[in-house]
Amino acid sequence: SMLSGADPCGRALVRLLSRGHAVAAELHHVAEALPPPFADTDGRIGRSLPDLAALGRAEAPEEKELRDEYNRFSRRAFRLLAAARKYAADLRRFLESLVAGAYVARSVESVLRDDDGAQLLPEAMGLLGSLLLLLEDRFPGLARERALVIFYRCTVGTADESNDFADICRLFERSRRPHEAEVDASRGRIERFFQRFPLPADVVRAVISTLQTADIYGATRRWPLSEHRSHGLARQAGLIYSVLYFYPRTLDEDAPAMWEIISRHFGDVWVVPYAFGATADLLTAWAPYRAAREALGVAASSDTARRLLESRARRLDELRCKLNEYLAEGTLTEEFATNKLPAVLSCLRDANFIVRWFLLQPTAWDEGLSSVLQAAAALKEDFLRILVDTAILEHRLRGLLEPLVTQRADIWASLHSEAVQRVGALADFFSGEHSLQSGACNAELEAWFRDKRERIEQLSLGGAEDTLHLGRKISALLHALEQVELFHEVARQPSVLHFLWEVRSSLQRMCRIISVNEDTLQTIAEVGDLSYAWSALDAHAAGLRGLLAQSPDGLSSLRAFILKLAPVLQGPLLRVRQSGNAAHYELVSGYYTSQLVRLIRSTLQEFPRLVFSVLGEISEQRALAVPPSGVGSRTSVQEFCEYAKSSEYARHEMAHLTKRVVLYMRGIRSAEAVVIGEVRIEPRHVLADGLRQELARHIEALFAELVFPPLAPKARRRRKDIAAVLNSVALKVEALRQGFEHVQDYLGVSALQLWHQEASRIVECLLHHEQCELLRRRPPPGDDPGPHLDGAAPIAFPDASSSAGAGGSFVSRTTAALLEIVST
């Protein structure tokens, strides 16, 4: 095997893949940190940023200011492009060495015949292809050119100046679409970009052929049905999409190959994920290529899409009924899970297949398909519910089966000893010497039970016999123990029947343990992998958060859903772990873990939103229960009765709303920590942060309501006009504060402390922005925040109520109103 550690070819490929995944993680970091003006061509700052054409002229004054501001980002972007260039060069050098025979006893054919090599070599090529596609999508050519120019002007003549700058500019400049006079019109911008990073054509063709015909990841073991083939081969399909751009003649001219590729990998799908958070619409991406376009025209026609949508929609109801049956209280036990394991796994395969189709395929950009697939929007809640229920079922099933696998030998030994002991006791019972009851002597039954005791003793889990043979032996013993109960001598002894029942229970559990192994858990993990839908889930984030929050065990559902997304770490980290590079592991694990943590926090934020929506109702009911004006000294009996009645109703509603808050928090308080990669997430700590962010948002909204009506010409601002606005906001602030204090014990936070912290932070932040606005200075950049700035709970400036000439926040508006009173 190429992963044995003794194969230099395998070691070189694994090291390449480790570095490539590190470059991909850094590319995602840079794309997220990309300043908006870099890709802007219309804004004032965007027009001032220079591209490569500006290298031949002097630097303008406004360009110098922008150079200083974006110096840090441009250096990071240049390091990324240099790393991508080095990965492409090293991969090409490795392939040329492999073809030249530099690796003894290894050739392209032998590598692709090896089970591990058939994965490593296509992955190395596909990773380079996905890097180039992501660069064009997330870090487009204009932004790359501007970052390169700023880097050059910041480093030219210094120790940081790069000797490879010219070559990097040539490789990563904008990929302008060629004129028809220069090249065939079917070749587009992406293809021209790939031509700058050529790979040996014979090796690329061999890899394409392997991906076209082979099953390099053994997906058919996990997805045995032909209707699930496109789902099982999805990872391999993403590699095909990326690798084909290195040899576009297959896309354009090789019609038989494209027919086979599309019928095998894209027969019922046309949106394919090729990298983390990135998908491609084949109808749009392959439209310029004749062979691919003709093959897709049949597989992805409007009629085909309509039939697929109708059949998938009908199966949603069937799956919902099955999932409800399995998730019913008391149904999914260890015995049920092991006895019905094939049926449960079949349900999981169908559910994940349907969910994947609805998450990806309706996102097609093609106009013809988009019009047909619009009907999928009406089924959004149905398939999202199936997604959540599937995650819960997978989580519960793993919880039942994992102990049987991890403690398999110990459980088997304990059950085996109990069964031998009880059958021996039955043999002693019928011997008459150590009888549980006098007069129970039967030599034939004694001999029969001693024979069965010897047969049970011969059962061995780690023996040479296979599990099928062992299972048949146990089944024969179970049948014999059932038949012996029919004997009159046995049937009339309740204690003997009880012992026989205990023996059968032990043997049945031993038989169940045989049927469950590590491969079963691996099948559940691969079938339930949801990492492909990272970008698609953004469009359904609000619906998912609502479903998880409304679930009776919302936090358990959230935990199951997060664990379903956790395999996003396994793909990149697998090769990084095999290489043993600690620096790459830290970079790759850090990025993907941060994305999962961000998703967890954004989903958990739904619970603080629900809490504050309840707090609004509590504030209203509190005002009705205890009116601010109180009860007068002279009150009629009728008024007093009405007041008591309304007060009692309001107090009842407050108790009901408080109970809702308690139910929301009960799951979070009892929830266990979630470990994602190297990060341990405590739901209670995340809840406290979420409450703080939601409180800041509400306080900010209340401050934004401090808007004073404009004055008529020559009119004067009066004190009561300002007091009316301030009193109105003050009442709302006090109601929210009291409602927050009312439930603080159930939330496990100090309401007053959080209130003062966030209110003072908001005031300081707005005051800082007002000072920068007044002094015409730029506020500090987002990656170097001040003490009162918080990226998790940003403060908007100007606020929602700002208008021309009225200031950016309540600070300037209130100050201006007070100055008007003082000046008059």
Beta strands, then each sheet from edge to edge (+ up, - down):
strand 1: 271-275
strand 2: 278-281
strand 3: 674-676
strand 4: 679-681
sheet 1: 1+ 2-
sheet 2: 3+ 4-
end
